[in-house]
Amino acid sequence: MSKILFYAITGEKMCFQHILFNALDLHKQGDEVKIIFEGASVKLVNVFEKEANKFYLEAKAAGIIAGICLACSKVMQVYEENLASGLEMLGDMVGHAGMKEYINEGYQVISM
């Protein structure tokens, strides 16, 4: 079983869709998978919530979304919307979502 962290930076919806596709596919095959919304991707949470995006909601229900960057949410003025999603706000690395915890736990980090 592999351990994979998708550290999403891009704010491009189609690119993030592929993160969701791959994360869900790996999860269904028994791998341990986590997704972090970081950088410009924090703007996509509200988009996915409003459109009830099937793959986002499936990943959320499966518990594979680790959370959303706190600092980027504030800087990009989507903090309140992201907080309303119910996902954890992450700020362990000077206010941003760090990778160190996952690296220490043996996760392979894929950043897109």
VMD Tcl script that builds the backbone (N, CA, C; Angstrom):
set m [mol new atoms 336]
animate dup $m
set s [atomselect $m all]
$s set {name element resname resid chain x y z} {
  {N N MET 1 A 0.830 -1.174 0.000}
  {CA C MET 1 A 0.000 0.000 0.000}
  {C C MET 1 A 0.882 1.247 0.000}
  {N N SER 2 A 0.586 2.170 -0.895}
  {CA C SER 2 A 1.313 3.429 -0.980}
  {C C SER 2 A 0.624 4.507 -0.153}
  {N N LYS 3 A 1.414 5.512 0.200}
  {CA C LYS 3 A 0.884 6.681 0.892}
  {C C LYS 3 A 1.212 7.886 0.012}
  {N N ILE 4 A 0.172 8.586 -0.433}
  {CA C ILE 4 A 0.365 9.679 -1.381}
  {C C ILE 4 A -0.350 10.922 -0.894}
  {N N LEU 5 A 0.360 12.046 -0.932}
  {CA C LEU 5 A -0.217 13.350 -0.632}
  {C C LEU 5 A -0.254 14.154 -1.923}
  {N N PHE 6 A -1.443 14.564 -2.325}
  {CA C PHE 6 A -1.593 15.491 -3.442}
  {C C PHE 6 A -1.619 16.890 -2.839}
  {N N TYR 7 A -0.558 17.645 -3.096}
  {CA C TYR 7 A -0.396 19.003 -2.581}
  {C C TYR 7 A -0.755 19.939 -3.722}
  {N N ALA 8 A -2.017 20.337 -3.761}
  {CA C ALA 8 A -2.557 21.093 -4.898}
  {C C ALA 8 A -2.255 22.575 -4.765}
  {N N ILE 9 A -1.618 23.123 -5.774}
  {CA C ILE 9 A -1.264 24.534 -5.780}
  {C C ILE 9 A -2.054 25.296 -6.840}
  {N N THR 10 A -2.297 24.656 -7.951}
  {CA C THR 10 A -2.915 25.339 -9.088}
  {C C THR 10 A -4.369 25.707 -8.825}
  {N N GLY 11 A -4.762 26.832 -9.370}
  {CA C GLY 11 A -6.150 27.265 -9.262}
  {C C GLY 11 A -6.958 26.891 -10.491}
  {N N GLU 12 A -6.340 26.117 -11.376}
  {CA C GLU 12 A -7.030 25.709 -12.593}
  {C C GLU 12 A -7.937 24.516 -12.293}
  {N N LYS 13 A -9.223 24.703 -12.535}
  {CA C LYS 13 A -10.217 23.694 -12.167}
  {C C LYS 13 A -9.957 22.336 -12.830}
  {N N MET 14 A -9.660 22.318 -14.123}
  {CA C MET 14 A -9.464 21.044 -14.818}
  {C C MET 14 A -8.261 20.283 -14.259}
  {N N CYS 15 A -7.217 20.996 -13.922}
  {CA C CYS 15 A -6.045 20.349 -13.318}
  {C C CYS 15 A -6.425 19.730 -11.981}
  {N N PHE 16 A -7.196 20.475 -11.173}
  {CA C PHE 16 A -7.600 19.941 -9.875}
  {C C PHE 16 A -8.534 18.748 -10.034}
  {N N GLN 17 A -9.367 18.766 -11.072}
  {CA C GLN 17 A -10.240 17.616 -11.348}
  {C C GLN 17 A -9.396 16.349 -11.476}
  {N N HIS 18 A -8.251 16.466 -12.140}
  {CA C HIS 18 A -7.385 15.295 -12.321}
  {C C HIS 18 A -6.750 14.849 -11.004}
  {N N ILE 19 A -6.514 15.791 -10.108}
  {CA C ILE 19 A -6.061 15.422 -8.763}
  {C C ILE 19 A -7.149 14.581 -8.097}
  {N N LEU 20 A -8.391 15.035 -8.194}
  {CA C LEU 20 A -9.502 14.293 -7.598}
  {C C LEU 20 A -9.650 12.917 -8.231}
  {N N PHE 21 A -9.581 12.834 -9.559}
  {CA C PHE 21 A -9.696 11.538 -10.251}
  {C C PHE 21 A -8.633 10.561 -9.742}
  {N N ASN 22 A -7.383 11.017 -9.715}
  {CA C ASN 22 A -6.287 10.142 -9.311}
  {C C ASN 22 A -6.366 9.779 -7.831}
  {N N ALA 23 A -6.683 10.746 -7.002}
  {CA C ALA 23 A -6.772 10.482 -5.562}
  {C C ALA 23 A -7.865 9.460 -5.265}
  {N N LEU 24 A -9.016 9.629 -5.896}
  {CA C LEU 24 A -10.114 8.683 -5.668}
  {C C LEU 24 A -9.782 7.303 -6.212}
  {N N ASP 25 A -9.154 7.239 -7.371}
  {CA C ASP 25 A -8.767 5.960 -7.960}
  {C C ASP 25 A -7.786 5.215 -7.051}
  {N N LEU 26 A -6.772 5.916 -6.574}
  {CA C LEU 26 A -5.787 5.292 -5.680}
  {C C LEU 26 A -6.434 4.868 -4.364}
  {N N HIS 27 A -7.298 5.722 -3.833}
  {CA C HIS 27 A -7.994 5.409 -2.580}
  {C C HIS 27 A -8.833 4.134 -2.731}
  {N N LYS 28 A -9.543 4.038 -3.838}
  {CA C LYS 28 A -10.395 2.863 -4.079}
  {C C LYS 28 A -9.574 1.585 -4.237}
  {N N GLN 29 A -8.322 1.735 -4.635}
  {CA C GLN 29 A -7.441 0.572 -4.786}
  {C C GLN 29 A -6.694 0.241 -3.499}
  {N N GLY 30 A -7.015 0.961 -2.430}
  {CA C GLY 30 A -6.448 0.627 -1.129}
  {C C GLY 30 A -5.263 1.456 -0.685}
  {N N ASP 31 A -4.876 2.440 -1.484}
  {CA C ASP 31 A -3.767 3.294 -1.071}
  {C C ASP 31 A -4.250 4.344 -0.082}
  {N N GLU 32 A -3.333 4.822 0.741}
  {CA C GLU 32 A -3.642 5.888 1.691}
  {C C GLU 32 A -3.370 7.211 0.988}
  {N N VAL 33 A -4.405 8.012 0.830}
  {CA C VAL 33 A -4.317 9.229 0.020}
  {C C VAL 33 A -4.835 10.420 0.808}
  {N N LYS 34 A -4.170 11.556 0.640}
  {CA C LYS 34 A -4.620 12.827 1.217}
  {C C LYS 34 A -4.469 13.916 0.157}
  {N N ILE 35 A -5.341 14.924 0.254}
  {CA C ILE 35 A -5.306 16.090 -0.628}
  {C C ILE 35 A -5.255 17.334 0.243}
  {N N ILE 36 A -4.359 18.250 -0.113}
  {CA C ILE 36 A -4.306 19.551 0.550}
  {C C ILE 36 A -4.526 20.637 -0.496}
  {N N PHE 37 A -5.471 21.545 -0.200}
  {CA C PHE 37 A -5.686 22.741 -1.019}
  {C C PHE 37 A -4.691 23.794 -0.535}
  {N N GLU 38 A -3.782 24.213 -1.385}
  {CA C GLU 38 A -2.749 25.198 -1.054}
  {C C GLU 38 A -2.669 26.178 -2.215}
  {N N GLY 39 A -2.064 27.323 -1.998}
  {CA C GLY 39 A -1.892 28.297 -3.076}
  {C C GLY 39 A -3.223 28.694 -3.698}
  {N N ALA 40 A -3.217 28.878 -5.016}
  {CA C ALA 40 A -4.409 29.332 -5.734}
  {C C ALA 40 A -5.554 28.325 -5.690}
  {N N SER 41 A -5.258 27.071 -5.383}
  {CA C SER 41 A -6.318 26.047 -5.359}
  {C C SER 41 A -7.358 26.311 -4.274}
  {N N VAL 42 A -7.007 27.127 -3.263}
  {CA C VAL 42 A -7.971 27.398 -2.193}
  {C C VAL 42 A -9.228 28.080 -2.724}
  {N N LYS 43 A -9.120 28.730 -3.871}
  {CA C LYS 43 A -10.286 29.392 -4.477}
  {C C LYS 43 A -11.273 28.386 -5.071}
  {N N LEU 44 A -10.849 27.154 -5.252}
  {CA C LEU 44 A -11.704 26.138 -5.874}
  {C C LEU 44 A -12.677 25.485 -4.894}
  {N N VAL 45 A -12.409 25.556 -3.609}
  {CA C VAL 45 A -13.273 24.897 -2.627}
  {C C VAL 45 A -14.706 25.381 -2.781}
  {N N ASN 46 A -14.900 26.686 -2.776}
  {CA C ASN 46 A -16.245 27.242 -2.883}
  {C C ASN 46 A -16.881 26.923 -4.239}
  {N N VAL 47 A -16.073 26.894 -5.293}
  {CA C VAL 47 A -16.567 26.535 -6.630}
  {C C VAL 47 A -17.127 25.118 -6.595}
  {N N PHE 48 A -16.338 24.186 -6.043}
  {CA C PHE 48 A -16.765 22.788 -5.965}
  {C C PHE 48 A -17.982 22.624 -5.056}
  {N N GLU 49 A -18.026 23.387 -3.966}
  {CA C GLU 49 A -19.171 23.325 -3.052}
  {C C GLU 49 A -20.445 23.804 -3.752}
  {N N LYS 50 A -20.364 24.957 -4.408}
  {CA C LYS 50 A -21.541 25.537 -5.060}
  {C C LYS 50 A -22.089 24.663 -6.180}
  {N N GLU 51 A -21.186 24.043 -6.950}
  {CA C GLU 51 A -21.654 23.211 -8.065}
  {C C GLU 51 A -21.925 21.776 -7.637}
  {N N ALA 52 A -21.718 21.478 -6.357}
  {CA C ALA 52 A -21.881 20.110 -5.840}
  {C C ALA 52 A -21.108 19.126 -6.720}
  {N N ASN 53 A -19.838 19.459 -6.949}
  {CA C ASN 53 A -18.962 18.640 -7.789}
  {C C ASN 53 A -18.895 17.208 -7.251}
  {N N LYS 54 A -19.302 16.280 -8.074}
  {CA C LYS 54 A -19.400 14.869 -7.692}
  {C C LYS 54 A -18.096 14.310 -7.121}
  {N N PHE 55 A -16.982 14.594 -7.771}
  {CA C PHE 55 A -15.707 14.006 -7.356}
  {C C PHE 55 A -15.164 14.671 -6.094}
  {N N TYR 56 A -15.343 15.978 -5.990}
  {CA C TYR 56 A -14.962 16.694 -4.770}
  {C C TYR 56 A -15.765 16.151 -3.584}
  {N N LEU 57 A -17.080 16.044 -3.760}
  {CA C LEU 57 A -17.932 15.557 -2.671}
  {C C LEU 57 A -17.603 14.118 -2.294}
  {N N GLU 58 A -17.253 13.311 -3.279}
  {CA C GLU 58 A -16.856 11.926 -3.001}
  {C C GLU 58 A -15.558 11.889 -2.192}
  {N N ALA 59 A -14.597 12.735 -2.579}
  {CA C ALA 59 A -13.323 12.800 -1.850}
  {C C ALA 59 A -13.545 13.324 -0.434}
  {N N LYS 60 A -14.405 14.300 -0.306}
  {CA C LYS 60 A -14.724 14.866 1.015}
  {C C LYS 60 A -15.371 13.810 1.900}
  {N N ALA 61 A -16.334 13.089 1.357}
  {CA C ALA 61 A -17.030 12.046 2.120}
  {C C ALA 61 A -16.087 10.906 2.508}
  {N N ALA 62 A -15.117 10.617 1.654}
  {CA C ALA 62 A -14.158 9.545 1.930}
  {C C ALA 62 A -13.108 9.957 2.959}
  {N N GLY 63 A -13.075 11.243 3.299}
  {CA C GLY 63 A -12.116 11.716 4.294}
  {C C GLY 63 A -10.702 11.845 3.773}
  {N N ILE 64 A -10.545 11.963 2.463}
  {CA C ILE 64 A -9.181 12.050 1.922}
  {C C ILE 64 A -8.709 13.492 1.709}
  {N N ILE 65 A -9.581 14.458 1.956}
  {CA C ILE 65 A -9.145 15.858 1.892}
  {C C ILE 65 A -8.648 16.247 3.279}
  {N N ALA 66 A -7.339 16.461 3.379}
  {CA C ALA 66 A -6.722 16.783 4.670}
  {C C ALA 66 A -7.109 18.185 5.131}
  {N N GLY 67 A -7.241 19.110 4.183}
  {CA C GLY 67 A -7.627 20.459 4.563}
  {C C GLY 67 A -7.221 21.505 3.554}
  {N N ILE 68 A -7.351 22.760 4.012}
  {CA C ILE 68 A -7.167 23.944 3.182}
  {C C ILE 68 A -6.170 24.876 3.861}
  {N N CYS 69 A -5.305 25.484 3.074}
  {CA C CYS 69 A -4.335 26.427 3.625}
  {C C CYS 69 A -5.039 27.639 4.232}
  {N N LEU 70 A -4.753 27.881 5.481}
  {CA C LEU 70 A -5.328 29.001 6.216}
  {C C LEU 70 A -4.848 30.338 5.656}
  {N N ALA 71 A -3.547 30.514 5.515}
  {CA C ALA 71 A -2.982 31.789 5.060}
  {C C ALA 71 A -3.438 32.144 3.654}
  {N N CYS 72 A -3.403 31.179 2.741}
  {CA C CYS 72 A -3.813 31.460 1.359}
  {C C CYS 72 A -5.301 31.781 1.283}
  {N N SER 73 A -6.094 31.128 2.112}
  {CA C SER 73 A -7.528 31.422 2.144}
  {C C SER 73 A -7.771 32.868 2.547}
  {N N LYS 74 A -6.996 33.348 3.520}
  {CA C LYS 74 A -7.148 34.738 3.961}
  {C C LYS 74 A -6.640 35.711 2.908}
  {N N VAL 75 A -5.473 35.444 2.354}
  {CA C VAL 75 A -4.884 36.338 1.353}
  {C C VAL 75 A -5.763 36.414 0.101}
  {N N MET 76 A -6.344 35.294 -0.285}
  {CA C MET 76 A -7.175 35.249 -1.491}
  {C C MET 76 A -8.645 35.548 -1.202}
  {N N GLN 77 A -8.904 35.979 0.021}
  {CA C GLN 77 A -10.216 36.443 0.447}
  {C C GLN 77 A -11.327 35.407 0.274}
  {N N VAL 78 A -11.000 34.147 0.600}
  {CA C VAL 78 A -12.003 33.073 0.559}
  {C C VAL 78 A -12.066 32.327 1.895}
  {N N TYR 79 A -11.534 32.955 2.941}
  {CA C TYR 79 A -11.472 32.308 4.244}
  {C C TYR 79 A -12.852 31.903 4.761}
  {N N GLU 80 A -13.797 32.813 4.769}
  {CA C GLU 80 A -15.131 32.521 5.313}
  {C C GLU 80 A -15.815 31.393 4.532}
  {N N GLU 81 A -15.728 31.449 3.209}
  {CA C GLU 81 A -16.337 30.405 2.375}
  {C C GLU 81 A -15.680 29.049 2.635}
  {N N ASN 82 A -14.353 29.062 2.746}
  {CA C ASN 82 A -13.633 27.807 2.985}
  {C C ASN 82 A -13.927 27.253 4.375}
  {N N LEU 83 A -14.038 28.121 5.331}
  {CA C LEU 83 A -14.390 27.702 6.690}
  {C C LEU 83 A -15.773 27.040 6.685}
  {N N ALA 84 A -16.694 27.592 5.908}
  {CA C ALA 84 A -18.060 27.059 5.822}
  {C C ALA 84 A -18.110 25.673 5.184}
  {N N SER 85 A -17.054 25.280 4.467}
  {CA C SER 85 A -17.022 23.958 3.827}
  {C C SER 85 A -16.939 22.829 4.843}
  {N N GLY 86 A -16.495 23.155 6.048}
  {CA C GLY 86 A -16.331 22.133 7.083}
  {C C GLY 86 A -14.993 21.423 7.031}
  {N N LEU 87 A -14.182 21.754 6.041}
  {CA C LEU 87 A -12.852 21.155 5.954}
  {C C LEU 87 A -11.913 21.848 6.937}
  {N N GLU 88 A -10.890 21.134 7.356}
  {CA C GLU 88 A -9.943 21.687 8.317}
  {C C GLU 88 A -9.094 22.778 7.674}
  {N N MET 89 A -8.877 23.846 8.416}
  {CA C MET 89 A -7.977 24.908 7.975}
  {C C MET 89 A -6.586 24.561 8.515}
  {N N LEU 90 A -5.602 24.517 7.630}
  {CA C LEU 90 A -4.253 24.085 7.982}
  {C C LEU 90 A -3.289 25.271 7.993}
  {N N GLY 91 A -2.496 25.381 9.046}
  {CA C GLY 91 A -1.566 26.495 9.141}
  {C C GLY 91 A -0.315 26.174 9.924}
  {N N ASP 92 A 0.136 24.935 9.864}
  {CA C ASP 92 A 1.262 24.486 10.677}
  {C C ASP 92 A 2.627 25.004 10.210}
  {N N MET 93 A 2.711 25.614 9.025}
  {CA C MET 93 A 3.981 26.095 8.486}
  {C C MET 93 A 3.851 27.602 8.234}
  {N N VAL 94 A 4.177 28.398 9.221}
  {CA C VAL 94 A 4.016 29.854 9.189}
  {C C VAL 94 A 2.686 30.272 8.568}
  {N N GLY 95 A 1.630 29.620 8.995}
  {CA C GLY 95 A 0.286 29.933 8.538}
  {C C GLY 95 A -0.172 29.155 7.315}
  {N N HIS 96 A 0.757 28.464 6.666}
  {CA C HIS 96 A 0.444 27.680 5.467}
  {C C HIS 96 A 0.392 26.194 5.823}
  {N N ALA 97 A -0.116 25.406 4.900}
  {CA C ALA 97 A -0.221 23.953 5.088}
  {C C ALA 97 A 1.115 23.295 4.744}
  {N N GLY 98 A 1.782 22.765 5.727}
  {CA C GLY 98 A 3.089 22.151 5.512}
  {C C GLY 98 A 3.013 20.711 5.042}
  {N N MET 99 A 4.113 20.253 4.463}
  {CA C MET 99 A 4.249 18.874 3.977}
  {C C MET 99 A 4.993 17.979 4.969}
  {N N LYS 100 A 5.746 18.582 5.866}
  {CA C LYS 100 A 6.685 17.849 6.728}
  {C C LYS 100 A 6.045 16.670 7.456}
  {N N GLU 101 A 4.886 16.875 8.036}
  {CA C GLU 101 A 4.191 15.807 8.776}
  {C C GLU 101 A 3.959 14.594 7.872}
  {N N TYR 102 A 3.555 14.842 6.645}
  {CA C TYR 102 A 3.262 13.757 5.707}
  {C C TYR 102 A 4.539 13.072 5.225}
  {N N ILE 103 A 5.574 13.853 4.998}
  {CA C ILE 103 A 6.860 13.277 4.597}
  {C C ILE 103 A 7.377 12.375 5.720}
  {N N ASN 104 A 7.280 12.857 6.961}
  {CA C ASN 104 A 7.719 12.058 8.110}
  {C C ASN 104 A 6.928 10.763 8.243}
  {N N GLU 105 A 5.671 10.762 7.781}
  {CA C GLU 105 A 4.825 9.572 7.860}
  {C C GLU 105 A 4.969 8.682 6.622}
  {N N GLY 106 A 5.907 9.022 5.730}
  {CA C GLY 106 A 6.193 8.170 4.584}
  {C C GLY 106 A 5.352 8.420 3.346}
  {N N TYR 107 A 4.686 9.575 3.276}
  {CA C TYR 107 A 3.903 9.904 2.091}
  {C C TYR 107 A 4.807 10.346 0.946}
  {N N GLN 108 A 4.449 9.936 -0.246}
  {CA C GLN 108 A 5.045 10.484 -1.463}
  {C C GLN 108 A 4.247 11.754 -1.759}
  {N N VAL 109 A 4.931 12.877 -1.996}
  {CA C VAL 109 A 4.251 14.139 -2.245}
  {C C VAL 109 A 4.208 14.404 -3.740}
  {N N ILE 110 A 3.010 14.652 -4.235}
  {CA C ILE 110 A 2.811 15.039 -5.631}
  {C C ILE 110 A 2.202 16.429 -5.600}
  {N N SER 111 A 2.912 17.388 -6.176}
  {CA C SER 111 A 2.430 18.760 -6.200}
  {C C SER 111 A 2.065 19.151 -7.608}
  {N N MET 112 A 0.858 19.656 -7.743}
  {CA C MET 112 A 0.374 20.077 -9.059}
  {C C MET 112 A -0.305 21.430 -8.925}
}
mol reanalyze $m
mol bondsrecalc $m
mol representation Tube
mol addrep $m
